[in-house]
Amino acid sequence: MDTILITAYSRAPQGTAMYEKFKHSGIVLEIEKETHKIVNAEFTFITEVAKQFFSKLLVGFNFYEELDLIIKRINEHYYAPSQQSVLVALKIAHQRYVDDVLTNN
């Protein structure tokens, strides 16, 4: 296979629908090994609109080199109580990618 799957989670903010349903913010990224490009992305959001929106925000970016740009896009386009939780999960996924995938290849 030419892609890998990276997942990460962080605690969702209390009082949100995400917390009530999942307790955590989760991210699942499918990344092309050779180019580090995100080819598919999903978050543990309640609505399909939010899931599709986040996929559009991330797909096509180089997960290894463009984390700061991805974070900037999220900060500029996503205004919700779970913003920080999503960013924490994204950063954990990035660290896992660097530590586990890039280091072992």
N, CA, C and O atoms as CSV, one atom per row, in Angstrom:
chain,resi,resn,atom,element,x,y,z
A,1,MET,N,N,0.842,-1.195,0.000
A,1,MET,CA,C,0.000,0.000,0.000
A,1,MET,C,C,0.875,1.242,0.000
A,1,MET,O,O,1.994,1.241,0.514
A,2,ASP,N,N,0.342,2.289,-0.583
A,2,ASP,CA,C,1.072,3.548,-0.684
A,2,ASP,C,C,0.698,4.546,0.407
A,2,ASP,O,O,1.277,5.630,0.480
A,3,THR,N,N,-0.266,4.189,1.255
A,3,THR,CA,C,-0.716,5.114,2.294
A,3,THR,C,C,-0.634,4.458,3.664
A,3,THR,O,O,-0.555,3.236,3.796
A,4,ILE,N,N,-0.656,5.317,4.678
A,4,ILE,CA,C,-0.719,4.849,6.060
A,4,ILE,C,C,-1.870,5.564,6.749
A,4,ILE,O,O,-2.361,6.585,6.268
A,5,LEU,N,N,-2.293,5.020,7.873
A,5,LEU,CA,C,-3.375,5.615,8.661
A,5,LEU,C,C,-2.805,6.028,10.014
A,5,LEU,O,O,-2.175,5.229,10.707
A,6,ILE,N,N,-3.034,7.278,10.376
A,6,ILE,CA,C,-2.589,7.830,11.661
A,6,ILE,C,C,-3.831,8.280,12.417
A,6,ILE,O,O,-4.710,8.922,11.843
A,7,THR,N,N,-3.908,7.946,13.703
A,7,THR,CA,C,-5.018,8.404,14.527
A,7,THR,C,C,-4.487,9.069,15.791
A,7,THR,O,O,-3.376,8.789,16.243
A,8,ALA,N,N,-5.301,9.950,16.345
A,8,ALA,CA,C,-4.962,10.597,17.617
A,8,ALA,C,C,-6.237,11.145,18.241
A,8,ALA,O,O,-7.232,11.396,17.561
A,9,TYR,N,N,-6.175,11.322,19.552
A,9,TYR,CA,C,-7.348,11.778,20.299
A,9,TYR,C,C,-6.936,12.769,21.377
A,9,TYR,O,O,-5.808,12.738,21.869
A,10,SER,N,N,-7.858,13.643,21.735
A,10,SER,CA,C,-7.691,14.531,22.874
A,10,SER,C,C,-9.056,14.705,23.529
A,10,SER,O,O,-10.088,14.416,22.922
A,11,ARG,N,N,-9.053,15.166,24.737
A,11,ARG,CA,C,-10.302,15.311,25.490
A,11,ARG,C,C,-11.152,16.445,24.897
A,11,ARG,O,O,-10.668,17.557,24.689
A,12,ALA,N,N,-12.400,16.144,24.636
A,12,ALA,CA,C,-13.339,17.154,24.132
A,12,ALA,C,C,-13.758,18.071,25.280
A,12,ALA,O,O,-13.784,17.644,26.435
A,13,PRO,N,N,-14.081,19.315,24.975
A,13,PRO,CA,C,-14.505,20.227,26.037
A,13,PRO,C,C,-15.870,19.836,26.617
A,13,PRO,O,O,-16.808,19.542,25.877
A,14,GLN,N,N,-15.963,19.837,27.931
A,14,GLN,CA,C,-17.227,19.507,28.582
A,14,GLN,C,C,-18.298,20.510,28.181
A,14,GLN,O,O,-18.019,21.685,27.941
A,15,GLY,N,N,-19.511,20.025,28.117
A,15,GLY,CA,C,-20.634,20.869,27.748
A,15,GLY,C,C,-20.897,20.929,26.257
A,15,GLY,O,O,-21.834,21.597,25.820
A,16,THR,N,N,-20.081,20.239,25.468
A,16,THR,CA,C,-20.301,20.223,24.022
A,16,THR,C,C,-20.943,18.900,23.621
A,16,THR,O,O,-20.852,17.905,24.340
A,17,ALA,N,N,-21.584,18.908,22.477
A,17,ALA,CA,C,-22.187,17.668,21.968
A,17,ALA,C,C,-21.116,16.616,21.725
A,17,ALA,O,O,-21.354,15.427,21.934
A,18,MET,N,N,-19.940,17.048,21.286
A,18,MET,CA,C,-18.847,16.116,21.060
A,18,MET,C,C,-18.475,15.400,22.362
A,18,MET,O,O,-18.246,14.191,22.364
A,19,TYR,N,N,-18.418,16.137,23.449
A,19,TYR,CA,C,-18.091,15.534,24.736
A,19,TYR,C,C,-19.181,14.556,25.167
A,19,TYR,O,O,-18.891,13.449,25.621
A,20,GLU,N,N,-20.435,14.974,25.019
A,20,GLU,CA,C,-21.545,14.128,25.450
A,20,GLU,C,C,-21.605,12.816,24.669
A,20,GLU,O,O,-21.977,11.779,25.219
A,21,LYS,N,N,-21.244,12.862,23.408
A,21,LYS,CA,C,-21.329,11.652,22.583
A,21,LYS,C,C,-20.034,10.834,22.610
A,21,LYS,O,O,-20.078,9.609,22.720
A,22,PHE,N,N,-18.877,11.509,22.510
A,22,PHE,CA,C,-17.616,10.783,22.334
A,22,PHE,C,C,-16.624,10.931,23.498
A,22,PHE,O,O,-15.776,10.062,23.701
A,23,LYS,N,N,-16.725,12.001,24.244
A,23,LYS,CA,C,-15.775,12.350,25.308
A,23,LYS,C,C,-14.427,12.831,24.774
A,23,LYS,O,O,-13.667,13.460,25.509
A,24,HIS,N,N,-14.120,12.546,23.512
A,24,HIS,CA,C,-12.837,12.919,22.925
A,24,HIS,C,C,-13.020,13.509,21.528
A,24,HIS,O,O,-14.023,13.264,20.857
A,25,SER,N,N,-12.038,14.282,21.113
A,25,SER,CA,C,-11.908,14.693,19.719
A,25,SER,C,C,-10.968,13.690,19.080
A,25,SER,O,O,-9.870,13.452,19.582
A,26,GLY,N,N,-11.387,13.116,18.003
A,26,GLY,CA,C,-10.536,12.139,17.326
A,26,GLY,C,C,-10.246,12.571,15.913
A,26,GLY,O,O,-11.071,13.202,15.254
A,27,ILE,N,N,-9.069,12.225,15.461
A,27,ILE,CA,C,-8.682,12.513,14.087
A,27,ILE,C,C,-8.127,11.235,13.466
A,27,ILE,O,O,-7.382,10.489,14.101
A,28,VAL,N,N,-8.499,11.004,12.234
A,28,VAL,CA,C,-7.983,9.880,11.466
A,28,VAL,C,C,-7.504,10.450,10.138
A,28,VAL,O,O,-8.266,11.085,9.408
A,29,LEU,N,N,-6.237,10.214,9.837
A,29,LEU,CA,C,-5.651,10.743,8.607
A,29,LEU,C,C,-5.064,9.619,7.775
A,29,LEU,O,O,-4.330,8.772,8.284
A,30,GLU,N,N,-5.390,9.619,6.506
A,30,GLU,CA,C,-4.739,8.730,5.553
A,30,GLU,C,C,-3.702,9.564,4.820
A,30,GLU,O,O,-4.026,10.581,4.208
A,31,ILE,N,N,-2.458,9.124,4.889
A,31,ILE,CA,C,-1.352,9.915,4.363
A,31,ILE,C,C,-0.552,9.088,3.365
A,31,ILE,O,O,-0.221,7.930,3.617
A,32,GLU,N,N,-0.249,9.701,2.235
A,32,GLU,CA,C,0.575,9.057,1.222
A,32,GLU,C,C,2.018,9.025,1.718
A,32,GLU,O,O,2.591,10.065,2.044
A,33,LYS,N,N,2.602,7.834,1.774
A,33,LYS,CA,C,3.938,7.659,2.350
A,33,LYS,C,C,5.021,8.468,1.637
A,33,LYS,O,O,5.846,9.105,2.293
A,34,GLU,N,N,5.028,8.452,0.338
A,34,GLU,CA,C,6.115,9.077,-0.417
A,34,GLU,C,C,6.075,10.603,-0.368
A,34,GLU,O,O,7.119,11.245,-0.265
A,35,THR,N,N,4.881,11.186,-0.440
A,35,THR,CA,C,4.763,12.645,-0.533
A,35,THR,C,C,4.341,13.308,0.783
A,35,THR,O,O,4.417,14.530,0.911
A,36,HIS,N,N,3.902,12.516,1.750
A,36,HIS,CA,C,3.387,13.006,3.037
A,36,HIS,C,C,2.069,13.785,2.879
A,36,HIS,O,O,1.650,14.488,3.799
A,37,LYS,N,N,1.432,13.658,1.733
A,37,LYS,CA,C,0.174,14.372,1.478
A,37,LYS,C,C,-0.989,13.672,2.167
A,37,LYS,O,O,-1.080,12.444,2.171
A,38,ILE,N,N,-1.867,14.468,2.744
A,38,ILE,CA,C,-3.095,13.948,3.340
A,38,ILE,C,C,-4.056,13.657,2.195
A,38,ILE,O,O,-4.415,14.557,1.436
A,39,VAL,N,N,-4.474,12.394,2.071
A,39,VAL,CA,C,-5.391,12.020,0.991
A,39,VAL,C,C,-6.816,11.835,1.490
A,39,VAL,O,O,-7.764,11.837,0.704
A,40,ASN,N,N,-6.963,11.671,2.824
A,40,ASN,CA,C,-8.298,11.559,3.401
A,40,ASN,C,C,-8.188,11.932,4.875
A,40,ASN,O,O,-7.175,11.662,5.520
A,41,ALA,N,N,-9.232,12.551,5.396
A,41,ALA,CA,C,-9.215,12.984,6.795
A,41,ALA,C,C,-10.625,12.911,7.365
A,41,ALA,O,O,-11.610,13.222,6.695
A,42,GLU,N,N,-10.687,12.486,8.631
A,42,GLU,CA,C,-11.976,12.450,9.314
A,42,GLU,C,C,-11.783,12.797,10.785
A,42,GLU,O,O,-10.803,12.400,11.416
A,43,PHE,N,N,-12.740,13.543,11.309
A,43,PHE,CA,C,-12.767,13.898,12.722
A,43,PHE,C,C,-14.034,13.343,13.349
A,43,PHE,O,O,-15.006,13.048,12.654
A,44,THR,N,N,-14.015,13.203,14.656
A,44,THR,CA,C,-15.196,12.692,15.368
A,44,THR,C,C,-16.173,13.829,15.654
A,44,THR,O,O,-16.414,14.178,16.809
A,45,PHE,N,N,-16.720,14.390,14.609
A,45,PHE,CA,C,-17.753,15.405,14.752
A,45,PHE,C,C,-19.118,14.750,14.677
A,45,PHE,O,O,-19.261,13.632,14.183
A,46,ILE,N,N,-20.109,15.453,15.168
A,46,ILE,CA,C,-21.476,14.942,15.172
A,46,ILE,C,C,-22.098,15.034,13.781
A,46,ILE,O,O,-22.748,14.094,13.323
A,47,THR,N,N,-21.897,16.164,13.114
A,47,THR,CA,C,-22.581,16.395,11.834
A,47,THR,C,C,-21.702,16.054,10.643
A,47,THR,O,O,-20.477,16.159,10.702
A,48,GLU,N,N,-22.341,15.651,9.580
A,48,GLU,CA,C,-21.630,15.374,8.330
A,48,GLU,C,C,-21.029,16.651,7.747
A,48,GLU,O,O,-19.963,16.611,7.133
A,49,VAL,N,N,-21.702,17.772,7.934
A,49,VAL,CA,C,-21.184,19.049,7.429
A,49,VAL,C,C,-19.818,19.333,8.038
A,49,VAL,O,O,-18.882,19.693,7.325
A,50,ALA,N,N,-19.701,19.173,9.345
A,50,ALA,CA,C,-18.424,19.422,10.019
A,50,ALA,C,C,-17.357,18.432,9.549
A,50,ALA,O,O,-16.211,18.820,9.323
A,51,LYS,N,N,-17.721,17.172,9.403
A,51,LYS,CA,C,-16.766,16.163,8.936
A,51,LYS,C,C,-16.252,16.504,7.539
A,51,LYS,O,O,-15.049,16.453,7.284
A,52,GLN,N,N,-17.165,16.848,6.639
A,52,GLN,CA,C,-16.777,17.189,5.268
A,52,GLN,C,C,-15.956,18.477,5.225
A,52,GLN,O,O,-15.001,18.588,4.456
A,53,PHE,N,N,-16.332,19.437,6.048
A,53,PHE,CA,C,-15.607,20.711,6.094
A,53,PHE,C,C,-14.150,20.482,6.487
A,53,PHE,O,O,-13.236,21.010,5.853
A,54,PHE,N,N,-13.943,19.688,7.539
A,54,PHE,CA,C,-12.575,19.437,7.991
A,54,PHE,C,C,-11.781,18.634,6.981
A,54,PHE,O,O,-10.579,18.846,6.821
A,55,SER,N,N,-12.429,17.735,6.315
A,55,SER,CA,C,-11.730,16.999,5.275
A,55,SER,C,C,-11.226,17.963,4.201
A,55,SER,O,O,-10.088,17.846,3.748
A,56,LYS,N,N,-12.063,18.906,3.794
A,56,LYS,CA,C,-11.652,19.904,2.795
A,56,LYS,C,C,-10.507,20.771,3.307
A,56,LYS,O,O,-9.647,21.181,2.527
A,57,LEU,N,N,-10.485,21.054,4.603
A,57,LEU,CA,C,-9.417,21.878,5.177
A,57,LEU,C,C,-8.050,21.188,5.114
A,57,LEU,O,O,-7.027,21.862,4.995
A,58,LEU,N,N,-8.025,19.862,5.191
A,58,LEU,CA,C,-6.766,19.142,5.341
A,58,LEU,C,C,-6.277,18.398,4.102
A,58,LEU,O,O,-5.072,18.320,3.865
A,59,VAL,N,N,-7.187,17.859,3.319
A,59,VAL,CA,C,-6.785,17.025,2.186
A,59,VAL,C,C,-5.932,17.840,1.209
A,59,VAL,O,O,-6.260,18.968,0.841
A,60,GLY,N,N,-4.824,17.214,0.809
A,60,GLY,CA,C,-3.920,17.830,-0.164
A,60,GLY,C,C,-2.693,18.460,0.460
A,60,GLY,O,O,-1.727,18.756,-0.242
A,61,PHE,N,N,-2.714,18.672,1.776
A,61,PHE,CA,C,-1.567,19.291,2.433
A,61,PHE,C,C,-0.523,18.259,2.804
A,61,PHE,O,O,-0.838,17.095,3.052
A,62,ASN,N,N,0.720,18.700,2.837
A,62,ASN,CA,C,1.835,17.871,3.262
A,62,ASN,C,C,1.839,17.851,4.787
A,62,ASN,O,O,2.142,18.859,5.426
A,63,PHE,N,N,1.504,16.707,5.363
A,63,PHE,CA,C,1.352,16.617,6.818
A,63,PHE,C,C,2.671,16.799,7.553
A,63,PHE,O,O,2.689,17.274,8.689
A,64,TYR,N,N,3.759,16.432,6.923
A,64,TYR,CA,C,5.067,16.573,7.561
A,64,TYR,C,C,5.543,18.029,7.557
A,64,TYR,O,O,6.028,18.521,8.576
A,65,GLU,N,N,5.410,18.713,6.433
A,65,GLU,CA,C,5.998,20.049,6.279
A,65,GLU,C,C,5.027,21.202,6.501
A,65,GLU,O,O,5.469,22.326,6.740
A,66,GLU,N,N,3.738,20.966,6.432
A,66,GLU,CA,C,2.789,22.080,6.444
A,66,GLU,C,C,1.872,22.101,7.663
A,66,GLU,O,O,0.757,22.616,7.579
A,67,LEU,N,N,2.313,21.556,8.785
A,67,LEU,CA,C,1.474,21.545,9.982
A,67,LEU,C,C,1.077,22.961,10.398
A,67,LEU,O,O,-0.083,23.197,10.736
A,68,ASP,N,N,2.011,23.898,10.377
A,68,ASP,CA,C,1.687,25.273,10.773
A,68,ASP,C,C,0.615,25.885,9.879
A,68,ASP,O,O,-0.261,26.604,10.360
A,69,LEU,N,N,0.682,25.606,8.601
A,69,LEU,CA,C,-0.332,26.110,7.661
A,69,LEU,C,C,-1.692,25.477,7.936
A,69,LEU,O,O,-2.719,26.153,7.872
A,70,ILE,N,N,-1.700,24.188,8.238
A,70,ILE,CA,C,-2.953,23.504,8.565
A,70,ILE,C,C,-3.564,24.102,9.826
A,70,ILE,O,O,-4.766,24.363,9.872
A,71,ILE,N,N,-2.744,24.317,10.842
A,71,ILE,CA,C,-3.223,24.929,12.093
A,71,ILE,C,C,-3.774,26.321,11.827
A,71,ILE,O,O,-4.820,26.689,12.363
A,72,LYS,N,N,-3.088,27.088,11.014
A,72,LYS,CA,C,-3.567,28.437,10.663
A,72,LYS,C,C,-4.925,28.361,9.973
A,72,LYS,O,O,-5.816,29.156,10.273
A,73,ARG,N,N,-5.089,27.425,9.063
A,73,ARG,CA,C,-6.377,27.271,8.361
A,73,ARG,C,C,-7.497,26.929,9.343
A,73,ARG,O,O,-8.603,27.461,9.246
A,74,ILE,N,N,-7.200,26.041,10.284
A,74,ILE,CA,C,-8.210,25.685,11.277
A,74,ILE,C,C,-8.566,26.899,12.126
A,74,ILE,O,O,-9.744,27.158,12.373
A,75,ASN,N,N,-7.562,27.642,12.572
A,75,ASN,CA,C,-7.810,28.842,13.382
A,75,ASN,C,C,-8.617,29.895,12.627
A,75,ASN,O,O,-9.410,30.620,13.227
A,76,GLU,N,N,-8.419,29.979,11.326
A,76,GLU,CA,C,-9.109,30.991,10.517
A,76,GLU,C,C,-10.498,30.570,10.055
A,76,GLU,O,O,-11.308,31.420,9.684
A,77,HIS,N,N,-10.786,29.264,10.072
A,77,HIS,CA,C,-12.036,28.800,9.477
A,77,HIS,C,C,-12.941,27.999,10.401
A,77,HIS,O,O,-14.064,27.664,10.022
A,78,TYR,N,N,-12.477,27.686,11.603
A,78,TYR,CA,C,-13.281,26.855,12.502
A,78,TYR,C,C,-13.445,27.557,13.845
A,78,TYR,O,O,-12.484,27.701,14.601
A,79,TYR,N,N,-14.653,27.987,14.134
A,79,TYR,CA,C,-14.951,28.711,15.371
A,79,TYR,C,C,-15.962,27.915,16.180
A,79,TYR,O,O,-17.167,27.985,15.939
A,80,ALA,N,N,-15.451,27.159,17.142
A,80,ALA,CA,C,-16.305,26.322,17.977
A,80,ALA,C,C,-15.561,26.029,19.275
A,80,ALA,O,O,-14.338,26.159,19.332
A,81,PRO,N,N,-16.285,25.637,20.310
A,81,PRO,CA,C,-15.639,25.327,21.585
A,81,PRO,C,C,-14.604,24.212,21.492
A,81,PRO,O,O,-13.694,24.146,22.319
A,82,SER,N,N,-14.728,23.351,20.517
A,82,SER,CA,C,-13.810,22.217,20.402
A,82,SER,C,C,-12.555,22.524,19.590
A,82,SER,O,O,-11.770,21.617,19.313
A,83,GLN,N,N,-12.351,23.776,19.205
A,83,GLN,CA,C,-11.194,24.131,18.369
A,83,GLN,C,C,-9.868,23.673,18.986
A,83,GLN,O,O,-9.060,23.046,18.301
A,84,GLN,N,N,-9.637,23.969,20.245
A,84,GLN,CA,C,-8.370,23.602,20.884
A,84,GLN,C,C,-8.214,22.087,20.971
A,84,GLN,O,O,-7.119,21.561,20.769
A,85,SER,N,N,-9.283,21.402,21.264
A,85,SER,CA,C,-9.238,19.952,21.350
A,85,SER,C,C,-8.854,19.338,20.001
A,85,SER,O,O,-8.075,18.387,19.944
A,86,VAL,N,N,-9.398,19.878,18.938
A,86,VAL,CA,C,-9.081,19.410,17.591
A,86,VAL,C,C,-7.607,19.662,17.281
A,86,VAL,O,O,-6.927,18.803,16.719
A,87,LEU,N,N,-7.121,20.841,17.650
A,87,LEU,CA,C,-5.714,21.172,17.394
A,87,LEU,C,C,-4.773,20.264,18.191
A,87,LEU,O,O,-3.725,19.860,17.686
A,88,VAL,N,N,-5.140,19.948,19.418
A,88,VAL,CA,C,-4.319,19.039,20.223
A,88,VAL,C,C,-4.255,17.668,19.563
A,88,VAL,O,O,-3.174,17.089,19.453
A,89,ALA,N,N,-5.389,17.143,19.124
A,89,ALA,CA,C,-5.405,15.845,18.448
A,89,ALA,C,C,-4.557,15.886,17.179
A,89,ALA,O,O,-3.831,14.936,16.889
A,90,LEU,N,N,-4.643,16.969,16.429
A,90,LEU,CA,C,-3.852,17.121,15.204
A,90,LEU,C,C,-2.356,17.107,15.521
A,90,LEU,O,O,-1.581,16.446,14.831
A,91,LYS,N,N,-1.955,17.828,16.557
A,91,LYS,CA,C,-0.537,17.874,16.935
A,91,LYS,C,C,-0.042,16.515,17.438
A,91,LYS,O,O,1.096,16.131,17.171
A,92,ILE,N,N,-0.887,15.799,18.158
A,92,ILE,CA,C,-0.520,14.451,18.608
A,92,ILE,C,C,-0.336,13.530,17.399
A,92,ILE,O,O,0.609,12.743,17.349
A,93,ALA,N,N,-1.239,13.634,16.435
A,93,ALA,CA,C,-1.129,12.824,15.218
A,93,ALA,C,C,0.168,13.158,14.475
A,93,ALA,O,O,0.850,12.263,13.976
A,94,HIS,N,N,0.497,14.431,14.406
A,94,HIS,CA,C,1.726,14.842,13.722
A,94,HIS,C,C,2.953,14.274,14.434
A,94,HIS,O,O,3.867,13.764,13.787
A,95,GLN,N,N,2.972,14.361,15.749
A,95,GLN,CA,C,4.106,13.834,16.507
A,95,GLN,C,C,4.233,12.325,16.321
A,95,GLN,O,O,5.337,11.797,16.186
A,96,ARG,N,N,3.106,11.647,16.317
A,96,ARG,CA,C,3.106,10.198,16.082
A,96,ARG,C,C,3.649,9.898,14.679
A,96,ARG,O,O,4.423,8.958,14.495
A,97,TYR,N,N,3.246,10.689,13.714
A,97,TYR,CA,C,3.712,10.505,12.338
A,97,TYR,C,C,5.230,10.663,12.265
A,97,TYR,O,O,5.920,9.837,11.667
A,98,VAL,N,N,5.735,11.716,12.872
A,98,VAL,CA,C,7.183,11.962,12.844
A,98,VAL,C,C,7.935,10.873,13.603
A,98,VAL,O,O,8.919,10.329,13.102
A,99,ASP,N,N,7.472,10.555,14.809
A,99,ASP,CA,C,8.173,9.590,15.663
A,99,ASP,C,C,8.085,8.150,15.157
A,99,ASP,O,O,9.083,7.429,15.137
A,100,ASP,N,N,6.891,7.741,14.754
A,100,ASP,CA,C,6.672,6.335,14.417
A,100,ASP,C,C,6.868,6.012,12.946
A,100,ASP,O,O,7.398,4.955,12.603
A,101,VAL,N,N,6.448,6.906,12.090
A,101,VAL,CA,C,6.483,6.598,10.652
A,101,VAL,C,C,7.791,7.047,10.032
A,101,VAL,O,O,8.489,6.243,9.413
A,102,LEU,N,N,8.131,8.297,10.184
A,102,LEU,CA,C,9.324,8.810,9.528
A,102,LEU,C,C,10.600,8.244,10.135
A,102,LEU,O,O,11.566,7.988,9.416
A,103,THR,N,N,10.613,8.049,11.429
A,103,THR,CA,C,11.790,7.517,12.102
A,103,THR,C,C,12.040,6.058,11.740
A,103,THR,O,O,13.187,5.616,11.690
A,104,ASN,N,N,10.978,5.317,11.489
A,104,ASN,CA,C,11.112,3.891,11.186
A,104,ASN,C,C,11.296,3.584,9.704
A,104,ASN,O,O,11.416,2.420,9.324
A,105,ASN,N,N,11.318,4.602,8.877
A,105,ASN,CA,C,11.481,4.367,7.430
A,105,ASN,C,C,12.867,4.736,6.966
A,105,ASN,O,O,13.178,4.603,5.782
